[in-house]
Amino acid sequence: MEESTFPLPYQIACIVLTALFVLSFSISREPRQWRRLYQSLFQRDEPISVNKNKVIDEKLKTYGIAIAMVFLVADVAFFVAGITYRDRIERNQKTTEEWYRIQELNKVQGSSQGRGNGGP
């Protein structure tokens, strides 16, 4: 069975991190709606304070954007790791002789290119 170019665990991680990014970014863009939803579900008995609600909204906006950016960076990192997975696995499986042959081939190609460009 051939290895996938983008393995399933990386796909799942990207989907979950993208969903978390979208959720945290939407919370930071509209903190008032999310705060009201939270208060209606969990803080029904407490009195409503306008100043306290403003502070909560500002903190949600500040921290929400920072958390969203962390999720975005992690998402991109997992995406890049998933795309390069096959190359990394193949590189680790090469023997010393294969590496030696590749280096020799690169030296020969490098020296032939140097002569073809008007070099010595």
Steps between C-alpha positions, in 0.01 A plus 500: 500500500643835399545776757259787472635838397295666775443254789168479682626621843628820340168546318307460825732743681456758224121468508482532880745792513315679220171459685656630822649794310164592345322467835750709696520761225122531483486540879762774487317680216159499675571468874170654611286225350716224646509668843122532500461135404735396782322721752158375397611138540716515813448832684126551513488592870777763501419869449610656170773765519566713190860582598577137577354395167715754312814368669401143415437595136839674472682204652318256273603704199865528610554142608277354228710642220824380664360151552367494143845586366654218706251256347574637153878459542454146632265422210755619244777305674300178490407564137863545399603196705230295328600612152870426562433170681581274206826679419611492862431127530685423175798711607528316833485159329797556266819310574845651530595369156200669341593831666855461375375441143271803519786720622729376223229559240449855631877565482515376140198708399638805679837476327344447156275802546800711602682414176191557287452855630838621381680392817861367511 
